[in-house]
Amino acid sequence: MVKNHSSNTGINKEKREIDNKKARGKYYTPDFIIDYILKNTISNTDIIKKPFIKIIDPSCGSGFFLLAAYDVLKDLFNKNINKLKEKYSSRTYDMKINGKPEKLSGFDYWREENIHYHILTHCIYGADIDSIALEKTREELRKKNPSFQIEDLNIVECDSLIPWEKLDESFETKIKEKTNTNKLFDFWSNKYDFVIGNPPYIGQKNLDLNYKAWLLREYKDVFRDKADISFCFFKRIKDILAPGGICGIISSRYFMESPNGRNLRKYLMENVKIKKIVDFYGENIFKGLGVATAIYIFELKKSKEENYYIDIHKLREENIKNKRRIDIEDMIKTNQFDNFNISFKRLDPDRWMIIPDELYSIYKKIDNKTYFKLKDLADSFQGIITGFDSAFVVNCDQIVLNQIEGELVKLWIKNKDIEKYYIQEPSLSLIYSNNIRNLLSHPKSIDYISRYREKLEKRRECKKGIRKWYHLQWGREESLFNQEKIVFPYKSNTNKFAIDYDNLFFSADIYGLILKEDYRDKISHEYLIGILNSNVYEFYFKLFGKKMGKDIYDYYPNSVLELKIITDDVIDSIEELSKQIIFKKDSLENLKEKIDKIIMDYFNFNDKERNIIRRGL
């Protein structure tokens, strides 16, 4: 049975606290984001043609979007009040005056003093799971005209992802008796002309298991394991949009490139027309939340055969989150943004390449001339999660002083130790305690690790009885490390691939690559890092890699392994040059340039494309 968010949310306590902070204004949507979204949605409406427009924020929190929307609407109505009066003077309207229902002619209804009533009764709608935030929303909306009090606002407490308009006896929902399902049915039976807001971004790890299982069923078109709850809001928005309706939201940009976002990408391509994307790329607009975001403006799709162009505005390197007064419309006109459009036909469910055509042509040259992906040639694995580094990661002095048994000591590296082609000399070691058979087999190591026993026993796996308190949390298979392998950091500002010839062990912020058995006599690790460290392949990766912050990219294997690798006549020459770099037999820059030239010649890049690659992204 799915849990009702209004009573027992599927979000865990820590995540709910973040949401509560957001509701109290700690994580509110910046004004410049709200202004831009409203300028590209509500501000363009023909209020005379359709004065009873419906606007909803399905995750309204403390109502920042709705309060701004109120101001936009009030201005539109006041500017057009005479035209409204003239056009609709002969119509009759129901209106509550001092709590009493009355009927007014259009001539009497369309007056400036009635606009507050009209907006709050017929135009503004909001929903959220947070009752405290909703009270704030109602209070602030009423303050817009304190002399004209409206008790029953269209602001409801509920989980917006539940399709309340479809509730029947067979629906798997446990609802508290106090829930007014009739009101929610009426509320969600509306179709909305505009959907605005900032839907929550909550990873699947922070969802109650029962709630997640329900999402996997109810939102199977867009939501899959390891997806984000924001994916579901895209589908919900599509379902409640009126024909011709427009959505303007700021949400995570993660789904555009993530493998887990494929279902959502496909769903959007089939069901909506994307008009505009403002991609903030790696810029963290919401301080403290660590989520890279984009603004999406879209409407319901009218025809599956339709082709169109999407306006893209992609932020460069400018830091904007700390600026108080910003007008994105003005910024877009400057060189702080790359402005271009892309054809809908260019979108691919496997990955959205939100890049200009001149960069896309480089990508396609690589894609079309290569057959094998890196995942076809090599397997990847993540480094070790100790669960508490202080208990297991030691320096040389600690090993000697505590007489740690030598057979357990493994040289240990971290993310920062890896450079292009090279690994810094390890200064730390790991006590590989998974090889401790019992408390008596390695007494010195047990004695050292036991200093941290209380904290080690609190690890999740120890509580569940899966691990002994003195074992590593996730020690992986020892054999993975006891071999030659390629290593690379999980987060980096540049491609950094190096070969480990020394059977090093490493932490979870590093990934390893091992050539598959079928290709070990055809391709070497030296050749692979020559390719992967080249300027061409760094440029290639950054065309679709996930940017996590300023100059920082996510080198998670699900992206790295998608790189398509040259597997024919340049292998020997690149392998030889790569070996010369590793063993420092010539000028480093000279050798790198030679590798880049071989790769550029292979793909027949023209002079313009070569210059673009040299400049980098």
N, C-alpha and C positions, 0 to 999 in steps of 0.2 A: 504494500500500500504506500503510495507516495505521501509525503508529509506536506501539510499546508504551511507555507512560509510564514503566514501571519501568526502561527502559533509555535511551530517547531521547525525552524529553517533547516535546510539541508547543508548549510554552510557551517563549518566548525566555529568554535568560540573565538579563536584568534582572528579569523577572517571577518566574523561578525563585528568584532571590535573595530577593525579597519573601516567597515561600512558605517558603523556608528560615528567614527571620527569624521568620515566624509559628510554624514548627515549634519554634524555640528559645525561644518564649515572648514574643517581641517584639510580636507582633500576635495574642495569644490572645483568645479570646472572654471578655468580662467575666463574672465569677461570677454577677452578678445576671441576666444573660441566660440562662445555663445553668440556674440555679435556676428561673426562670419557665417555661422550656420543659419541664423535667422535671416540675414541678408540674402542668402541663397535659397531660402525656402519661403517663409511666411511673407516677407517683405514684397515678394513679387506677385502676391495673390490679387485677383480682381475682386475686391470686397463688395463692389456694387453688384456684380454678377452672382456672387455667392456669399451673402452676408452671414449665413449660418455655418461657417466653416468649423470643422472640429480639429483641434490640435491636441495631441497627447504626448506626454513624456512617460513611458512605461516604467521608468526607474527614476522617478523625479526627486527622491531624497528631500532636501530642504527647499526645492522648488526654484532653483536659480534660472533654469531654462524657462519655466512657466512664467515667472515674474517678468523676465525680459520679453517674452512673447506677449504678455498682457500690454506692455508699453507700446510695442510695435502695432498691435491691433487697435489700441485706443487712438493712436495717431492716425492710422488708416481710416477708422470710422469717423473721427472728428473732421478730417479733411474732406470726407465725402458725405457728410451728414445731409446736406441739402439735396444731393443727387439721390440718396437713399430715400429720403422723405418724398421726393418727387416720383420716383419709380414705384414705390410700394405704398403710396398714400391710401389706396383703396383696400388694402389688405387688413385683416384683423389679427391681432396678436394677443396671446395670453401673457399676463405678467402679474407677479405678486408684488403688491404695494403694501408695506407695513404688515406683511404676512398674509394678506388677503388677496385671493385671485381676482383679477379684473381683466376685462377685454378692452384693448385699445386699438384705435385705427392706426394705420401706418403713419399718418400725419402726426399723431400724438406719441407714438412709440419711438420714432426715429428722432430723438432729441439727445443732445450731449449729456444731459443729466441721467439718461437711461443706459448709456453705453457701458458703464460699470456692471450693471445688472445683466446686460446682454452678453458681455464677454464671459463672465463667471458662470452664467447659467447655460449658455449654448456653445461656447467656443473652447474653453480651457478644461483639459482633463489630465489627471495625473494618477499614477499608481506606484506603490512601493511597499516593501515588507516592513519598513521601519516606522512604527507608530509615532515615535517622538519627532522624527523628521517631518512626517506628514502634518502634525499639529503646527509645526513651524511654517510649513507651506501655506496652510489654511489661514494662519494668523497674518502672514505677510500679504497674501492676496486680499484679505479683507481690509487691510490698512490702506490699500490703494484708494479706497473711498470710505472712510470710517463712518460717514453720515448715512450710508446706504448699506445696511447690514444684510447679508445673505447667509442664512444658516446652512443650507444643504448644498455644499459645493461638490463638484464632480472630482473629488479626490478620495481614492479608496485604498484601503490597506489590504494587500493581497500579494501573492506570488504571480507576477505578470506572465510567467511561462505556462501557467495552468490555463488551458482553454476553457474558461468559465462559461463561455457562450455555448459550449457543447456538453455541459454537465448533464448526466442522466443517471439512472440507477446503476448502470453497468460501469460507470467511470470509476477507475481505481483511485479514489481520493478520499482520505480521511479528513473530514472537515469538522471543526469545533462547532458546537451548537450555536454559539453566538455569531458565527459568520452569517452575514446577510447574503445568501446565495442569489436571491432574487435581484438584489441591487447589482451584484457582480455580473449576473447574467445580462441584465440590461446594459450595463456599462460596456461590457466586452462584445455585445452584439452590434455595437456601432462599427461603422467603417470610418476611418479617420483620414482627413485630407492631408494632414501633416503629422509625421512622427519625428520628434526631436529628442535629443538627450545624449546621455553618456552611460550606456548600459554597463553593468559591472563586468570586470574581467577576473574570473575566478578559475584557477586551474583545477583539474579533476582530483588532485590530491587533497584539496580542501573541501571536498563535497562528501556529505553523508553517503554511505554505500547504497542505501535504499533509494535515495534521491537520484544518485547517479544512474542506477539501474533503470529508474523511471525515465530519465532523460534519454538514455540509450534507446528506449522503446518509443517514446513520444516524439523525439527529435532525431530519429534514425537517419533522416535525409541529410543532416548536417553534422550531427554530433557522434563522435566515436571515441573509443578509449584514448585517453591522454589529450583530449580536446579541451577547449576552454568554454565556460558557460556562455560567454559572449556570442559564440557561434549560434546558440539557440535563439538569442534575441534577434539575430538577422532574419531567421525564419518566422518568428513570431511577428516581427514588424511587417514582413511581406503579407502575412495572413490578415492583418488588421488594416492595411492600407486600402483606401477607397480607389476605385478606378480613376486614374489621373492623379492620384495622391503622390506626395513627394516625401521622402525620408531624408533627414540630415542629422547624422550622429557622428560623434567621435568615439572610436573604438580601437582595439588593438590592431596593429598592422601585421601581427604574427601570421594570421591565416593565409595571407597572400603568397607566402613562400613555403610554409611548413607542410611536410607530408601529411600531418594530421588535419590540415585544412582543405584537403582535396575535395571532400564531399561538399563542404560549404562553397568552395569556388565553383564547382559544377552546378550546385543549386542556384547560386546567384546568376550565373551565366544563362541558365534556362528560364529564370523567373523574373528578373528585374533588368532594367536598363540603367546602367551606371553612368551618371552624367559627369561626375567630377570626383577626383581623389586629391586631397591635400595631404601629402605624405611627409610627416615630420621625421621620417627616417630614424636615425638613432637618437634624436633629441627627446629627452625625458620631460614632457610637458607637465606631468603630474609629479611634483617633487615628493620623494619618499615612497612612491609606488613602483618604480622601476619597470614601467611598461612603455614600450615604444608604440606610438599611436598614429592614427591617420583620420582625417575627416572623410566621410563617404556621403555623397549626395546621389540618391537614386530614386527611381520611380518604377511602378509595375511595368513589366514588359508587355507590349501590345502584340508583337509578332515574333515567333521563333526564328523567322527568316531574316529579321531585321539586322542590318549592319549599321554601325554608327561609330563615331569617334569619341573617346573619353578624354576629357581635359585633365591633365596631370600637372600638379604643382608640387615639386619635390624639393624639400629644404636642403640647402648645402650644409655649411659648417657653422652657421650663425647660431649663437646661444641666445635663445629668446625667452626661456622660462622665467628669468628673473626681471624682465622688463615689465613695468606696470602698464604703460600705455602703448598698446600695439594695435595696428590695423593691418590684418593679414592681407586685405585687398591691396593696400599700398605696398606691403612687403613683397607681394607676388610680382609686382611690376619692377622690382629691383633685381640685382644679381644675387640676392640672398636665396632665391629659388631658381631651380631649373623648370622652365615651363614648356610643355610639349603636349601633343596628343597621341594617342595610340588607337589603332583600329580594334574594335571588339573582336574581329576575327583573329587577332594576334593572341588573344587570351587563350591559355591552355589549362585545362583542369589540373594538370600535373604541377604547374607552377605558373604564377603570374609574373611575367617579366615587365616590371614597371620602369622601363628605361626608354630613352629616345631611339628612334629608328637607326641612327648611325651606330649606336652601341649594340642594338639588337642584331644588326647585320654581322658584326664581329662574332657575337654569340652563335649565330646560325652557321657561319663558316666553320667554326670548331665543331659544332654539333653535327653538321652534315658530313664532315670528312672523317669522323671517328666513329668507331663501332662499339668498342667496349667501354663500359663504365668502370670506375675504380672498384666498385663493389663486385664486379665480375672477376676481377683479378686478385683481390685481397680481402681478408677478413679483418674486422676491427674489434677491439676490446677496450674497456675502460679500466683505469688504474684502480688501486686499492682504496677502499674506505675503511679507515681504522676504527672510526667511531669515537676516538679520543686520541689525537696525535701525541699528546704529552706522555702517554703510557707506552708508546711503541716506537716513536721516532727519536733517535738519540744521536749525539755527536761522538767523536772519537774518545774524548775524555770520559764521558759517561760510560762508554763500553769498557774502558780499562778500569775505571774506578769501581764499577759494579761487577766486573768479571763476567759480563754477559757471554754466554756460551757461543763460540764462534760460528757453529753450524747454523745458528738462527739469524746471524747478522747478514743483511743484504743491503748493498749500496742503494741509496734512495734519492730520487730527484723530484722536484716540484715544477710547476708550470714555468716559473721564471728562469729555470735552468736551461731551457731549450732555445736555441737560436737557429737561424737558417743554416743547415748543414752540420751544426755543431751542438754538442751538449757540454755545458759547463762541468768542470771537475766536481763530482759529488762531495759535499761537506757533511752530509748526514747519512745515517743508516736506519734501516727498519729492523725491528725485532719481529721476524716472521713467526709469530707465536702459534700459527695454525699447525706447525710441526711439533708443538709440545703435546706429547701423548697423554701425560697426566701430571699431577702436581709435583711428582718426585723426579720426573725425567730431566728437567732443566731447572734446578732449584734457584740458581742465580737470576735467571730471567724472571721466574715467578716472583722472586723476592722484589725485584725492581717494579714489575707490573702491578703487584699487589698494593703499592702505594696509592694507586688510583682505583682500587677495587670498587669502592662505593659508587663512584661515577660510572664505571664500566658496567656495573650491574643494572644501571638505569637505562642502558641502551635497549631499544625496542626488541631486538632479536634475543637479547638475554632474558628479558622479561617473559618472552614467549617460550623460552626454553630451547630455542633454535641454536644458540651459540653458548659456549662456555664463557664465563666472565673474562678469562685471560686470552681468548681468541680474538682475532680481528673481526670487525663487523662484516665486511665483505672482502675476504682475502684473495678471491679469485683462485684460479688454478695456478699453482706454482710454475708449472711447465710453460705457461704463456710468457713468463718473464725470462725463463732460462733458455733464451734463444736470441739470435739476431732478429731485429725488428725495427720498423720505423716508428718514431714517436712524434707527437705534435700536441701543442697546448690547446685546450678547449676554447679559451678566449685569447684573442690576439689582435693586434692592429695590422698584422701582415702574415703572409704564409710562412710558417716556421716548421719545416720538416727536417728531421735528423735521423741518422741511423745509430742505433744502440748496438755496439759490438761487444759490450761488457756485461750482458745479462742483468741490466739494471732493473730495479723495482721502482714503481712510481705511484703517485697519488691520483685521486679520482679527477683532478683537473687536467690530466694528461690522457690521451688515447694512444693505443698502439695499433699498428698495421702489420699484418703478416701475409706474405704472398701465398696464394693458394697452391697446393701441391702441383696442380696441372700446369702452372705457369712459371715455376721456379727455374726451369731450364730455358725459358724464353725471355724472361724479364728479370732484372736484378733490382734490389732495393736501391742501389746507387742510381740506376736509371730513373726510377720512380721519383726520388727526391730531386733529381735534376729537373724533371718536368714540373713537379709540384712547387718547387721554390722559384721557378722562373717568373719574370715580370708578366709574361703572357698568361700564365695560369693563375697568378694572383689577380690579375685584371679579370680574367674569366670567372673565378670564384666569386669575386665581389659583385659581379653583375647579378647574382641571385642569392648570395649568402645573406644571412640575417644579420643586420647591423644592430648591436645591442646598446650602443652609446657612442659618444664622439670618438671616432677612429677605432672602435672596438667591434670586432666581428665574432659571431658564434661559429666556431669550427666543430660543431657537433657532427658526428659521422653521417647522420642522415642527409646532410648537405654535402660534406666532403666526398662521400662515396658516390655521389651523383656526377662528379666530374668525369668527362669522357677523355680517355687516355689514348694517345698515339701508340699504335702497336705494330708499326712496320719499319720502313727503311732508315729511320733516324735513330733507332735504339742504340746502336753501337757507338756512334759519335757522341751522343749526349751522355751515355754512361761513362765514356772515357773522360770527358770534360768534368763531369760530376766527381769522379774519383780524384782528378787533379785538384779540385776545390777542397775536397775532404782532406787530402793529404798535403795541401798547401804547396803544390808544385809550380804555381804560376800566380800572376796577379789575380786576385779574387774578382775584381770588377771586369777585367778582361775576359775571364772565363765565363762569367755570367752573361756578358754581352754576346759571346759566341753561342751559348745555349739559346738565348732569345732569338738570335738571328736564324738559327736552324729551325726553330719552331715557327717563326713568322714566315719564313720561306715555304715551309711545309703547307701552311694554310693560305699561301698566296695573298697575304695582306697587302693592300696598296699603301702608298706613302702616308696618306691621311690616317688610315687605320693604325699604322705603326706609330705615328706621333701621338695618337689618342692613347694607345696602350702605354707608351713611355711616360706620358703625363700621369697616368693612373687615375683612379676614382677618388 
